[in-house]
Amino acid sequence: MSAGPFDPLRMLETLVDHDVEFIVIGQIAAVLQGHPETTVDLDILPKHAIANAEHLADALRSLNARHVNHGPDTEPMAADEQDFIGWRVTRSFDTDAGRIDVVPVAAGIGTFDDNVDGAIVTDLDGFVVLTASVDAVIASKEAAGRPKDVRRLPSLRAFRDQLRAE
Amino acid sequence: MSSAAAVIRGARLRAGLSVRELARRAGTSHATLSRYERGSVQPAFATVERIVRACGLELRVHLDEPDTSDADLATSFLALTPRQRLESVANVDRLRRRAG
């Protein structure tokens, strides 16, 4: 369970401070480009590399991250670099700054390496992060097809059209 | 509309077939196929497979973990105080302004 309010800026600063290579995906990626709808979790697509796994685990530990507890008999576990070496399923953590989903392969758009060239460099007034384009966010949500993804799509498509018109 | 009804109707429309033509190809009657599509009769799984094949498509089924992401997020958000919930929304706004 997260201990405090969702604070994506704090999470992003922490990841950057720990030299984690990642791309922001999901709704926060859309928010960074101006989409007006809020969310309560941060999704990231980290680079698959042992050094990056260590940096990511360090960053998450500094946020007091715990695996999201899916079962009544499952004890929360701290983030460990082994979580991010050769992993294939999204790992969700509750941290002191809210929920973060660490995604190895994003539905419809693939891995960090698949997306890094098309990612947008977003200046957060003191540090920069790589951000998936709104097109990529839409493609990923279309492919994922979960109820929460499908609900967002009309608004995201309208926002993409607005961006193209400007 | 039941899931079987949606699958059959979706397959037929994707194949561009009329109800009558699909019924002929699948070896059933127009009336029976209409009942399947309306959901008033539940066909056996093997029947759905056969009708989908008659549309020139293949029905693939896979098992997956239930999607609990909405419930998980709601649980986390409910654990916050009302003030913290407002702060969460404000923090997203702060991030948006910082990027803009």
Chai-1 contact restraints between the chains, C-beta under 6 A:
chainA,res_idxA,chainB,res_idxB,connection_type,confidence,min_distance_angstrom,max_distance_angstrom,comment,restraint_id
A,M1,B,A79,contact,1.0,0.0,6.0,A-B,restraint_1
A,S2,B,S76,contact,1.0,0.0,6.0,A-B,restraint_2
A,P5,B,Q84,contact,1.0,0.0,6.0,A-B,restraint_3
A,P5,B,E87,contact,1.0,0.0,6.0,A-B,restraint_4
A,P5,B,S88,contact,1.0,0.0,6.0,A-B,restraint_5
A,F6,B,S88,contact,1.0,0.0,6.0,A-B,restraint_6
A,F6,B,N91,contact,1.0,0.0,6.0,A-B,restraint_7
A,D7,B,N91,contact,1.0,0.0,6.0,A-B,restraint_8
A,P8,B,L95,contact,1.0,0.0,6.0,A-B,restraint_9
A,L9,B,L95,contact,1.0,0.0,6.0,A-B,restraint_10
A,V31,B,V92,contact,1.0,0.0,6.0,A-B,restraint_11
A,V31,B,R96,contact,1.0,0.0,6.0,A-B,restraint_12
A,L32,B,A99,contact,1.0,0.0,6.0,A-B,restraint_13
A,G34,B,G100,contact,1.0,0.0,6.0,A-B,restraint_14
A,T38,B,V89,contact,1.0,0.0,6.0,A-B,restraint_15
A,T38,B,V92,contact,1.0,0.0,6.0,A-B,restraint_16
A,V40,B,L73,contact,1.0,0.0,6.0,A-B,restraint_17
A,V40,B,F77,contact,1.0,0.0,6.0,A-B,restraint_18
A,V40,B,S88,contact,1.0,0.0,6.0,A-B,restraint_19
A,V68,B,D72,contact,1.0,0.0,6.0,A-B,restraint_20
A,R99,B,S76,contact,1.0,0.0,6.0,A-B,restraint_21
A,T122,B,A99,contact,1.0,0.0,6.0,A-B,restraint_22
A,L124,B,R98,contact,1.0,0.0,6.0,A-B,restraint_23
A,D125,B,R98,contact,1.0,0.0,6.0,A-B,restraint_24
A,R146,B,D67,contact,1.0,0.0,6.0,A-B,restraint_25
A,K148,B,D70,contact,1.0,0.0,6.0,A-B,restraint_26
